[in-house]
Structure formats: structure tokens, C-alpha cells
Amino acid sequence: MSTLEIKDLFVSIETDQGTKQILKGVSLTINTGETHAIMGPNGSGKSTLASTIAGHPRYTVDSGSITLDGEDVLAMSVDRRARAGLFLAMQYPVEVPGVTMTNFLRTAKTALDGTAPSLRHWTKDVKEAMTQLRIDADFAQRNVNEGFSGGEKKRVEILQLELFKPRFAILDETDSGLDVDALKVVAEGVNREHSKGNMGTMLITHYTRILRYIKPDFVHVFIDGRIAEEGGSELADRLEDEGYDRFAVQDQTTAGA
Amino acid sequence: MAETTQIDTSEKARIGAPADQEKVAIDGFTEEGENLSPFNAGSEQHGLKKHSHGDAPVIPEASRGERLKSYKLADFAPLTGREEDWRFTPLKRLRGLHDQPLTGTGPEVRVSGASNIRVETVDRTDARVGTASIPEDRVAAAAWEAFTEATVVTIPAETEADCEVTIAITGTDETPAAQHLIIHAEKFSKAVVVLDHQGKTTLAQNVEMIIDDGAQLTVVSVQEWDDDAVHASSQQARIGRDARFKHVVVSLGGDLVRLTPSSRFTAPGSEVEMYGLYFADAGQHLEQRLLVDHAVPNCKSRVTYKGALQGQDAHTVWVGDVLIRKEAEGTDTYETNRNLLLTDGTRSDSVPNLEIETGLIEGAGHASATGRFDDEHLFYLMARGIDEKTARRLVVRGFLNEVIQQIKVPVLEERLTEAVERELAAGNL
């Protein structure tokens, strides 16, 4: 079993207006087999947490720690974090011109495993995973994300999740912009991988919709860079009924005090 | 109308360093994470800039078609560097090609490959000399006056060359020299001809390409010179009726390489494809100025040039002139140039010029984009476990491969792919 532990994390970014504090002391522990939903309104810091774990250079960690089975994740380069078993399904996957999906998937798999996958098995695995996610076979010959629709890009992110088999998957609003059918396909993909029992999942979402298909063990509500409330999946149901309004009121009260 | 791209290559943080070491910013990111991909947002891609107006005071010709053409050196004024067609070229590094007599013997020419073609060495009185080309600049005119004999490669009428023809052009000394080559594809013939430039040289060269009616000719000009070579080459094609002409430029080696390929349609129904790949390292100047002259109706042209640059003062120039004359109704043309700046300190000038004298055409367009290696591409690939070096190579290879795969000579494609790999390795990428 593995543990991804985030402790008292403070993260800021540089903006034109100066340094802006985004995360203000976030602590969170995820173990293999667990699914944690991170919910919260826009601007509350959910995606910042995801990008910081993956190592995007825009974000400066001011204090706190992220460790994977005790190893200091913050000291690792972006690629080392991935090789250590962290996977970020991106909110807006970029198009990489000139690099075919086939070439990209194989290069990444080779980098992650340290050896090239056996060609025969690999081709079969890719084909199967693509069929299950209802991705057309001709995508393999297209350049990474080039000309893909929003929904296609998200499915390709989950394709990578299934092929790369990370120890921890961080899904950054993978559900946004998906229609119901695509949402089901994507959720099935995540559940398939999760059910193998070797992965912990951090599911970042603005809406409760995806939680009908992926059952969280824990729900954390982000408000203004902090976890404002934590609970089980029943908390998600409550949010579905009430929205984030009551947190906003609390927030104003605190600010006024 | 002349436009140039000047890219600011200011220092930027690299992805891959521990996040707490330096504060960095990447376009397209908000505090909430990644912003909409600029493609989706409909704005310019990060690092890509449109060509902007250059600052050199240049008086352009009224039309590209009116540029001075002459076989006489004396008709061309001595170069000052302010001429429209020389303004990007560092004249000092031409090593006398523009102002010294071209007295050297020049690189050795050896033709091999196909057995069913004709190879001749002729003197300058041969009737074929001057059928496809007239010099359009001072260096080409100097070469024209100075050459004593020309190599003529002929693909006989209705003959398909039984394999590719290689014209090995191998230099051994640096005395300024002139050279003249003629490639003649007779009616309904078909061939691939490779000009393979290697060694040391200071060379002014004219290559005439005659593509007769119904012929299909591919000419690949590979510049893999030694590091200190200087090469100016005018490669002009005269294209007959219903002919197919493909021209591929690959410039990798040499201190200064300046190619001016042109395709002139002389009868309807023909198609031209012109491709180029160049990879400039520190200090290298690789320039290509091309012309497609649509002088007759119903011809089609496609131009695709791609360049990569790395290292201090690597400089590339691409100027693509497309002229659609009044008579050229039904013309279909598109030209594109893309440059990838891999490091700081590089400069890429890209100037597409489209001159249209008739509205009765199928289509005419151009595109030019010069961008840095995108930090977001790098982050995406690295977030999948791929190290920075491999990620960069993956992108550059993919970028340049589009041109290499046009050559369709497997041995040469393989050699050039390896050459690109060597360039990447040399740049510590």
C-alpha cells in the first residue's frame, strides 16, 4: 500500500499584481484504494493543488510538504514525479504537434517502466483500452490531442491512466465539458483502473454529477485555499442540494470579524 | 510588401527544476490551473507571433516579376547589403563570392545511380545552357560568367530512371569557385535526382532544371557541408505542360548557405511541390528565398518549409515569393513556413509574399509561424514521465519529419533522420 501525504501546504503564484497566495495550509492523506473527491467553487485552489502535485513550474510552494511513501515529491522534477507513480489527468490537455499518439504512448510507457513494453502485448493493450473508451482506432495515428474535441481529449487522458497504471491518479475536472454518455465512459475507465486495487484517486470536480458514477470514500470541500469541511460521500449529496452558498456566507462572516 | 518575424528570445525558466527553486510564469495559466488552450480560446498560441514589419529601409520592386535578370555580372550593382534580396545575408561571410573573381576549381561532381540516364560534361556554348535560368542576383551572375564547363544530367524521353540519381558534389578547398549543373527531364520521363553537397567550399552555383511536358522530376538538394563552407545556389526550374516537379531543400551544414530555388510554369496543367528543412546551429546562417511564378493558367503549387534553430546567433531566413500573373487564371497555391526556436539567442526571419494579379483563381494562401519550443508541450510530456531531453527530441523530430518523409528515397531519408539526430545531440537537446 502507498500513501500520498500533503501536509500544511502553502502555495503562491506570481501575477501582474504581485504574489498571490492560493493554498493556505492544505493537509490531505490518500492511501491506495481510496477515492477522495475535492470539491469547491471556482478559484478555491482545487486545480492549484493538482498542478502543484504534478510539479507545474508556475506554482511556488512556500511551505508544507508533499510526500509519497515518505519520499519528498517537491524535490523531484516533473518527469520523476510521474515515474514515481503520480498521474495528473489535465483539465486542458495541450496539443503536441508532430508527435503521434502511438509514438507518445510508447515513449511515455517506456519512460515510466524503464523498459520498452513488448510490442505485441502493448499494441493489444492500447487497442483494447481505446475500444473500451470508445476512441476511434485512427486516433493512434494522429498527433497528440491535435484537433481532438474537448471530450476526446478527456477520454485520451483516461486512456493514458489505464495504460500507465499510476499509484495515484489526480483527475483535474476531468468531468467538465463532458456530455452524459462521455461522462459515463470516462467514469467507467477510472473505476476499471481503481477496482484493480493498486491506485489511489483524487477526483477534483466542481459538480457533484460525476460522483454518481465514481463513489468517493471521502469528500473535501475547498474554500479560499483551505479545506472548509470534510466528510464521507453524504457530504457530496448535501452539496448537491445546497451548493457552496453556506460556505460563502461563513467566509464573509470570518472576513468581517 | 516585406514582412519579417523577429522573435524575442528572452530568458525563461525551464520546466524540470524543482518547483521551489525559481519563480516562473507560463502563459495560459491562471491561479486555478491551466487556462483554456489558446487554440480553443481563439487567441494566438503561446510563443507564436505573427510576422511583423521589419525595420530595414528597403525599396521594393513594384512587382517580384520585374526583378532584374541578366547573364552579365556588370548589370548588377555591387552589393551593399541594403538590397531587398540581400538584406538578411551577412555579406562579409560570403568570403568574396560577391566581390572576388571566382577562380577556384570548385567541388568535384560525380554522378551515380541510375543506369538509363545520360551524363555529359559540356562547355558553356552548349545549347541547353541558359534554357531554364537567368541569374537574378549578383552572385548567380558572377557564377554564370565564371563557369567553364557544365555537368548535364538527362533523363531521356519516356524513361523512368531505374533508381535515384545521385550527383555527389564534394569540395576540398576554399578558393571562391563557380559551378553549373543542368538537370533535364525530357518528355514523360520520371526520376529522382539528389544533389549531395559535402566537404569544404566557397561556391557560387547555378542549377538549371528543365522539366519537359508530362515529365515527373524530384530534385533533392542536400547541404551537409563542413562547418566553414559558404554556398550560394540559384536553382531554377522551367516547367512544361502537365508536368510534376518536386523540389526538396535540406540545409544542415555550412557556415553560410543561401539557396534561391524558383519554379516557373510555362504551360498549363502542372504541379509543383517545394519542401525545405533547415537546422541552424550556433553561428550558422541558413537562408532560402524562393519564387513560384504562376505565369500560365491552371497550375498548382504547394510550398512547405520548416526550420529548427539552436545556439547563439543561429540565423535562418525564409522568403517565399509567389507571383500569380494576370494570365494565371485557375491558379491554386499555398505556402507555409514554420520555425521552431529551441534555445535563446537564435533569430528566424520569415517573409511570405503573395502577389496576385488576377482574381480568377482557385486559391492562394500563405502562413508563417515562428515559435519557441512550448513550455506547455514540455510540461505535458514530462508529466507522463518523459525526461526533458527526450521530450524535446520527440517534438523536434516530429516537427521536421514532415519534410523528410517527402523525399521518398529510403536510404537518404534514413541518412537525414540520423543527421537531424546528430544536430539534436550536438545541441545538448
Chai-1 contact restraints between the chains, C-beta under 6 A:
chainA,res_idxA,chainB,res_idxB,connection_type,confidence,min_distance_angstrom,max_distance_angstrom,comment,restraint_id
A,I13,B,E31,contact,1.0,0.0,6.0,A-B,restraint_1
A,E14,B,K23,contact,1.0,0.0,6.0,A-B,restraint_2
A,E14,B,A25,contact,1.0,0.0,6.0,A-B,restraint_3
A,I22,B,E31,contact,1.0,0.0,6.0,A-B,restraint_4
A,G43,B,E32,contact,1.0,0.0,6.0,A-B,restraint_5
A,S47,B,E32,contact,1.0,0.0,6.0,A-B,restraint_6
A,S47,B,G33,contact,1.0,0.0,6.0,A-B,restraint_7
A,S51,B,G33,contact,1.0,0.0,6.0,A-B,restraint_8
A,A54,B,A383,contact,1.0,0.0,6.0,A-B,restraint_9
A,G55,B,A19,contact,1.0,0.0,6.0,A-B,restraint_10
A,P57,B,A13,contact,1.0,0.0,6.0,A-B,restraint_11
A,P57,B,I15,contact,1.0,0.0,6.0,A-B,restraint_12
A,P57,B,A19,contact,1.0,0.0,6.0,A-B,restraint_13
A,P57,B,V24,contact,1.0,0.0,6.0,A-B,restraint_14
A,R58,B,I26,contact,1.0,0.0,6.0,A-B,restraint_15
A,R58,B,F29,contact,1.0,0.0,6.0,A-B,restraint_16
A,T60,B,K23,contact,1.0,0.0,6.0,A-B,restraint_17
A,V61,B,A19,contact,1.0,0.0,6.0,A-B,restraint_18
A,V61,B,D20,contact,1.0,0.0,6.0,A-B,restraint_19
A,A75,B,P18,contact,1.0,0.0,6.0,A-B,restraint_20
A,S77,B,G16,contact,1.0,0.0,6.0,A-B,restraint_21
A,V78,B,I15,contact,1.0,0.0,6.0,A-B,restraint_22
A,V78,B,G16,contact,1.0,0.0,6.0,A-B,restraint_23
A,V78,B,M382,contact,1.0,0.0,6.0,A-B,restraint_24
A,V78,B,A383,contact,1.0,0.0,6.0,A-B,restraint_25
A,D79,B,M382,contact,1.0,0.0,6.0,A-B,restraint_26
A,D79,B,G385,contact,1.0,0.0,6.0,A-B,restraint_27
A,D79,B,I386,contact,1.0,0.0,6.0,A-B,restraint_28
A,D79,B,D387,contact,1.0,0.0,6.0,A-B,restraint_29
A,A82,B,A383,contact,1.0,0.0,6.0,A-B,restraint_30
A,A82,B,R384,contact,1.0,0.0,6.0,A-B,restraint_31
A,A82,B,G385,contact,1.0,0.0,6.0,A-B,restraint_32
A,R83,B,G385,contact,1.0,0.0,6.0,A-B,restraint_33
A,L88,B,A383,contact,1.0,0.0,6.0,A-B,restraint_34
A,Q91,B,G33,contact,1.0,0.0,6.0,A-B,restraint_35
A,Q91,B,E34,contact,1.0,0.0,6.0,A-B,restraint_36
A,Y92,B,E34,contact,1.0,0.0,6.0,A-B,restraint_37
A,Y92,B,L36,contact,1.0,0.0,6.0,A-B,restraint_38
A,Y92,B,S37,contact,1.0,0.0,6.0,A-B,restraint_39
A,V94,B,S37,contact,1.0,0.0,6.0,A-B,restraint_40
A,V94,B,E376,contact,1.0,0.0,6.0,A-B,restraint_41
A,V94,B,Y380,contact,1.0,0.0,6.0,A-B,restraint_42
A,V96,B,H377,contact,1.0,0.0,6.0,A-B,restraint_43
A,G98,B,V395,contact,1.0,0.0,6.0,A-B,restraint_44
A,G98,B,G398,contact,1.0,0.0,6.0,A-B,restraint_45
A,G98,B,F399,contact,1.0,0.0,6.0,A-B,restraint_46
A,V99,B,L394,contact,1.0,0.0,6.0,A-B,restraint_47
A,V99,B,G398,contact,1.0,0.0,6.0,A-B,restraint_48
A,T107,B,I386,contact,1.0,0.0,6.0,A-B,restraint_49
A,A108,B,R384,contact,1.0,0.0,6.0,A-B,restraint_50
A,A108,B,G385,contact,1.0,0.0,6.0,A-B,restraint_51
A,A108,B,I386,contact,1.0,0.0,6.0,A-B,restraint_52
A,A111,B,G385,contact,1.0,0.0,6.0,A-B,restraint_53
A,A111,B,I386,contact,1.0,0.0,6.0,A-B,restraint_54
A,L112,B,G385,contact,1.0,0.0,6.0,A-B,restraint_55
